[in-house]
């Protein structure tokens, strides 16, 4: 009888240590999966380099040289020159925005989205104002010191 009890204890010990090892392996693999799914921030590019990023999600950092709204209510932010001489633009369709679009002209911003081509020029279509981040307001060279920008 004593031998049977001893065998049961050995069996439980082996079973327990096997479960602990299995659990440890599960935890290790789970952590490895989390590391493999690390979020990578989008590449930051200037407006002049967006043509080489078509089909990719990037962050474009640059000065908004022009902002216009069409009769349909769509708003365009132009970078690298004013329309039609710009090198990159952002399209904000009226159907996606119920509130007025803030004025970004003259500000350095970052916009994040997928670059597409429209009439041969790169653009990002934005569906949310959260995709635009104002970095700084550009003060005109002829503005007196301490004057706020318009």
C-alpha positions in Angstrom: 0.0 0.0 0.0 2.9 2.3 0.9 4.4 1.7 -2.6 1.2 2.8 -4.3 1.0 6.0 -2.2 4.6 6.7 -3.1 3.9 6.2 -6.8 0.9 8.5 -6.6 3.0 11.3 -5.0 5.7 10.8 -7.7 3.1 10.9 -10.5 1.5 14.1 -9.0 5.0 15.7 -8.8 5.8 14.9 -12.4 2.3 16.1 -13.5 2.7 19.4 -11.6 6.2 20.1 -12.9 5.0 19.3 -16.4 2.1 21.7 -16.1 4.5 24.4 -14.7 6.8 23.9 -17.7 3.9 24.1 -20.1 2.6 27.2 -18.5 6.2 28.8 -18.6 6.5 27.9 -22.3 3.0 29.4 -23.0 4.0 32.7 -21.2 7.3 32.9 -23.1 5.6 32.4 -26.4 3.0 35.0 -25.6 5.6 37.5 -24.7 7.5 36.8 -27.9 4.2 37.4 -29.8 3.8 40.8 -28.1 7.3 41.8 -29.1 6.8 40.7 -32.7 3.7 42.9 -32.9 5.5 46.1 -31.9 3.9 49.1 -33.5 6.2 50.9 -35.9 5.6 54.7 -36.3 5.1 55.8 -39.9 8.0 57.2 -41.8 8.3 61.0 -41.7 9.0 62.6 -45.0 9.0 66.2 -46.4 6.4 67.0 -49.1 9.0 66.9 -51.8 9.6 63.2 -51.2 5.9 62.0 -51.1 5.9 61.0 -54.8 8.2 58.1 -53.9 5.8 56.9 -51.1 2.7 56.2 -53.1 0.7 53.3 -51.6 2.4 53.7 -48.2 1.2 55.2 -45.0 3.6 58.0 -44.0 3.7 61.2 -42.0 4.3 64.3 -44.1 5.9 67.2 -42.3 5.8 70.6 -44.0 4.5 74.1 -44.2 0.9 74.6 -45.6 1.5 77.1 -48.4 -2.2 77.3 -49.4 -5.6 76.3 -48.1 -8.7 76.5 -50.3 -12.2 75.2 -50.1 -14.2 74.2 -53.2 -17.8 75.1 -53.9 -18.7 71.5 -52.9 -17.1 72.2 -49.5 -14.0 70.1 -49.9 -10.8 71.6 -48.4 -7.4 71.3 -49.9 -4.1 71.9 -48.1 -1.2 72.5 -50.5 2.4 72.0 -49.6 5.6 73.0 -51.5 3.9 75.9 -53.2 0.4 77.2 -53.9 -2.0 75.5 -56.3 -1.3 74.6 -59.1 2.4 74.7 -58.4 2.3 72.6 -55.2 4.2 69.3 -54.8 1.8 67.6 -52.4 -1.7 68.1 -51.1 -4.2 66.9 -48.5 -7.9 66.5 -49.3 -10.5 66.9 -46.6 -13.9 65.9 -48.1 -16.9 67.9 -46.8 -18.9 64.7 -46.1 -16.3 63.7 -43.4 -16.4 67.1 -41.6 -19.4 68.6 -39.9 -17.5 71.5 -38.2 -15.6 74.1 -40.1 -12.0 73.2 -41.0 -9.5 75.3 -39.0 -7.0 77.6 -40.9 -3.7 75.7 -41.4 -2.2 78.0 -44.0 1.2 79.3 -42.9 1.6 76.6 -40.3 4.0 73.7 -40.1 2.0 70.6 -39.7 2.3 66.8 -39.8 -0.3 64.8 -41.6 -0.5 61.0 -41.5 -2.2 58.8 -44.1 -1.8 56.7 -47.2 -0.2 58.5 -50.2 -2.1 58.3 -53.5 -1.8 60.1 -56.8 -4.3 62.5 -58.1 -3.7 64.0 -61.5 0.0 63.0 -61.2 0.6 64.6 -57.9 0.8 62.9 -54.5 -1.9 63.5 -52.0 -3.3 62.1 -48.7 -7.1 62.1 -48.2 -7.8 62.8 -44.6 -11.0 61.7 -42.9 -10.3 63.2 -39.4 -8.7 66.3 -38.0 -6.8 64.1 -35.6 -4.6 63.1 -38.6 -3.3 66.7 -38.7 -0.9 67.9 -36.0 0.2 71.5 -35.8 4.0 71.7 -35.1 4.5 75.4 -35.3 3.1 78.6 -36.6 5.4 80.4 -39.1 5.9 84.1 -38.2 6.2 86.2 -41.4 9.7 87.8 -41.8 8.2 91.3 -41.8 6.2 90.9 -38.6 7.3 93.0 -35.6 8.7 91.0 -32.7 6.2 89.8 -30.2 3.3 90.2 -32.7 0.9 87.2 -32.9 0.5 85.6 -36.3 -2.8 86.2 -38.0 
